[in-house]
Amino acid sequence: MAKRLNNVLRALWRVIRELSGDDGYERYLAHHAAAHPGTRPLEREAWFARQQQQKWAGVKRCC
């Protein structure tokens, strides 16, 4: 019973991380390994800075 509960909680945690975007760097690494083999991926800090730049670049207002 405890093992099943543990599995359910792990699955729930994965869903929460996916929905919040907290697993973004891990997804980036998986994509990079598949799409760009032989090249070095960005470090976590550089990836985060790039994500922030993309998120906040340009005008972000309604009028």
C-alpha positions as CSV (number, residue, x, y, z in Angstrom):
1,M,0.0,0.0,0.0
2,A,2.8,2.4,0.9
3,K,4.6,1.7,-2.4
4,R,1.4,2.4,-4.4
5,L,0.9,5.7,-2.5
6,N,4.5,6.6,-3.1
7,N,4.1,6.0,-6.9
8,V,0.9,8.1,-7.0
9,L,2.6,10.9,-5.1
10,R,5.6,10.8,-7.5
11,A,3.3,10.9,-10.5
12,L,1.4,13.8,-9.0
13,W,4.6,15.7,-8.4
14,R,5.7,15.1,-12.0
15,V,2.4,16.5,-13.3
16,I,2.7,19.6,-11.0
17,R,6.3,20.2,-12.2
18,E,5.2,19.9,-15.8
19,L,2.2,22.2,-15.5
20,S,4.3,24.8,-13.6
21,G,7.2,24.6,-16.1
22,D,9.6,23.6,-13.3
23,D,10.8,20.7,-15.3
24,G,11.8,23.0,-18.3
25,Y,15.5,22.5,-18.0
26,E,15.2,18.7,-17.9
27,R,12.9,18.8,-21.0
28,Y,15.4,21.1,-22.7
29,L,18.2,18.6,-22.0
30,A,16.2,15.8,-23.4
31,H,15.3,17.7,-26.5
32,H,18.9,18.9,-27.0
33,A,20.2,15.4,-26.7
34,A,17.8,14.1,-29.3
35,A,17.9,17.1,-31.8
36,H,21.5,18.3,-31.4
37,P,23.7,15.3,-30.7
38,G,27.4,16.0,-30.3
39,T,26.8,19.6,-29.2
40,R,27.0,20.9,-25.7
41,P,23.8,22.1,-24.1
42,L,23.5,25.4,-22.2
43,E,24.3,25.4,-18.5
44,R,21.3,25.8,-16.3
45,E,22.0,29.4,-15.5
46,A,22.5,30.4,-19.2
47,W,19.3,28.5,-20.1
48,F,17.3,30.3,-17.4
49,A,18.7,33.7,-18.5
50,R,17.6,32.9,-22.1
51,Q,14.2,31.8,-20.9
52,Q,13.8,35.1,-19.0
53,Q,14.9,37.1,-21.9
54,Q,12.4,35.4,-24.2
55,K,9.6,35.8,-21.7
56,W,10.1,39.5,-21.0
57,A,11.4,40.8,-24.4
58,G,9.1,43.2,-26.2
59,V,6.1,45.2,-25.0
60,K,4.0,43.4,-22.4
61,R,0.9,45.6,-22.1
62,C,-2.5,45.8,-23.4
63,C,-2.5,49.3,-24.9
